[in-house]
Amino acid sequence: MTDLADQPFVTARNGHWLRRLLDRLFAAHDLTPKIVCESDEHSAIADLISAGLGIGLVSASARRSNTRAPLAWIPLDAPASRRSVTLYWTPDSHLSTAARLMRTTITDWNWTASAPSSP
C-alpha cells in the first residue's frame, strides 16, 4: 500500500463496501488514500479509471462483466480484500421469477471454476 500512497484513486462514496475496503487497506499501514473522484456505479468507476483519472479497486466480478474498459487488471491478493455476498430469504417468502432465477444461478454456480456449472 505504501507504493500506492501517492496515486490518485477513483472509488465509491463513503459507506460503500468498496470504499470501506480501500480505507481499511490503507489504514492498516497508517495511510490515507488520495481520492480524486467518487462514484456510486461500479461501471462508472471502471470507465473513469480507463479515462485516466486514477487507479482503483474493482471487484473480480466486474472484470468478468460485459464492461470492456481498456484497463490493466492487477490482482490484489490480500486476505483483507475478500468479501462474501449472501442471498437471504425466508421459507415463506414469495420470490419473484427473477429472484428464483438468481437463487438457482448462485446455488448452481461452479465457484471453483468461476463459471456456470455444466448442465
Backbone torsions as a table, in degrees:
resi	resn	phi	psi	omega
1	MET	NA	-29.2	179.3
2	THR	-62.8	-31.5	177.5
3	ASP	-67.6	-21.8	-177.1
4	LEU	-101.0	-1.3	-171.9
5	ALA	-58.5	-33.4	-177.7
6	ASP	-97.0	2.6	-178.3
7	GLN	-81.7	142.9	175.6
8	PRO	-75.5	132.6	-178.6
9	PHE	-111.1	138.8	169.7
10	VAL	-107.0	127.2	-174.2
11	THR	-151.7	-176.3	177.1
12	ALA	-85.4	169.3	179.7
13	ARG	-71.9	163.6	176.9
14	ASN	-52.0	140.1	177.7
15	GLY	95.0	-23.5	178.7
16	HIS	-74.1	146.2	-176.9
17	TRP	-56.8	-36.6	-179.5
18	LEU	-65.6	-40.9	178.5
19	ARG	-69.3	-40.8	177.8
20	ARG	-61.6	-38.6	177.7
21	LEU	-63.6	-48.8	179.2
22	LEU	-57.9	-48.2	179.7
23	ASP	-62.1	-40.8	-179.4
24	ARG	-65.9	-42.9	179.6
25	LEU	-62.9	-40.7	178.8
26	PHE	-71.8	-41.6	-178.6
27	ALA	-61.8	-31.6	178.3
28	ALA	-62.0	-18.6	178.3
29	HIS	-114.0	18.4	-177.9
30	ASP	54.4	41.4	-179.9
31	LEU	-124.3	163.4	175.3
32	THR	-126.3	129.9	179.9
33	PRO	-69.0	147.2	177.0
34	LYS	-89.8	97.1	-174.8
35	ILE	-92.8	123.8	-178.6
36	VAL	-107.9	-17.0	-179.2
37	CYS	-157.7	141.2	177.1
38	GLU	-123.1	146.3	178.0
39	SER	-146.0	152.7	176.6
40	ASP	-90.6	-11.8	-175.2
41	GLU	-108.5	126.8	179.0
42	HIS	-60.1	-41.5	-179.2
43	SER	-66.2	-34.2	178.1
44	ALA	-67.6	-36.7	178.5
45	ILE	-60.9	-47.6	178.7
46	ALA	-61.8	-40.8	179.3
47	ASP	-65.1	-40.1	179.8
48	LEU	-67.7	-37.6	175.5
49	ILE	-64.7	-44.3	179.3
50	SER	-61.0	-33.0	179.7
51	ALA	-75.6	-6.1	175.5
52	GLY	95.3	11.6	-179.5
53	LEU	-71.5	-24.3	-179.7
54	GLY	168.0	-161.7	177.5
55	ILE	-114.7	171.2	178.8
56	GLY	-171.3	167.2	174.1
57	LEU	-89.2	131.4	178.4
58	VAL	-133.9	136.6	-177.5
59	SER	-64.3	152.2	178.2
60	ALA	-61.0	-32.1	179.0
61	SER	-64.7	-31.3	177.4
62	ALA	-66.2	-32.0	179.0
63	ARG	-65.9	-32.0	-179.1
64	ARG	-88.6	1.5	-178.2
65	SER	-78.5	-179.9	179.2
66	ASN	-75.4	-9.5	177.8
67	THR	-68.7	124.5	-178.4
68	ARG	-119.9	47.9	177.5
69	ALA	-64.6	139.0	179.4
70	PRO	-72.7	92.8	-177.9
71	LEU	-125.9	157.3	169.7
72	ALA	-96.6	117.4	-177.6
73	TRP	-96.1	118.5	178.8
74	ILE	-120.5	116.9	-177.6
75	PRO	-67.6	142.5	175.7
76	LEU	-104.9	108.4	-177.5
77	ASP	-101.8	81.4	179.0
78	ALA	-134.9	130.1	-179.6
79	PRO	-53.3	-33.2	-178.8
80	ALA	-71.9	-9.5	-178.4
81	SER	-94.7	2.6	179.2
82	ARG	-83.8	151.3	175.3
83	ARG	-146.4	159.8	177.6
84	SER	-114.6	139.8	174.5
85	VAL	-114.6	127.6	-174.7
86	THR	-125.2	137.3	176.3
87	LEU	-108.9	122.4	-179.6
88	TYR	-113.4	146.3	169.7
89	TRP	-158.1	156.9	178.2
90	THR	-97.3	152.4	-177.4
91	PRO	-57.5	-29.7	-178.6
92	ASP	-96.9	9.5	179.1
93	SER	-73.5	144.6	170.3
94	HIS	-87.1	121.5	177.5
95	LEU	-104.9	132.3	176.3
96	SER	-66.5	167.8	177.8
97	THR	-58.5	-42.3	179.6
98	ALA	-62.8	-42.2	179.9
99	ALA	-66.4	-39.5	177.7
100	ARG	-65.2	-40.5	177.8
101	LEU	-64.1	-42.0	177.7
102	MET	-61.8	-45.3	179.7
103	ARG	-60.3	-45.0	179.7
104	THR	-63.5	-43.6	179.3
105	THR	-61.0	-44.7	-179.0
106	ILE	-66.3	-45.6	-176.4
107	THR	-72.8	-27.6	180.0
108	ASP	-91.0	-5.5	-175.7
109	TRP	-66.0	141.1	175.4
110	ASN	-87.6	91.5	-173.7
111	TRP	-68.3	-26.6	178.7
112	THR	-68.1	-42.5	-178.2
113	ALA	-90.8	-4.4	-176.3
114	SER	53.5	46.2	-178.2
115	ALA	-152.5	162.4	176.1
116	PRO	-61.4	148.6	175.7
117	SER	-69.0	149.7	177.3
118	SER	-70.2	143.2	179.7
119	PRO	-67.0	NA	NA
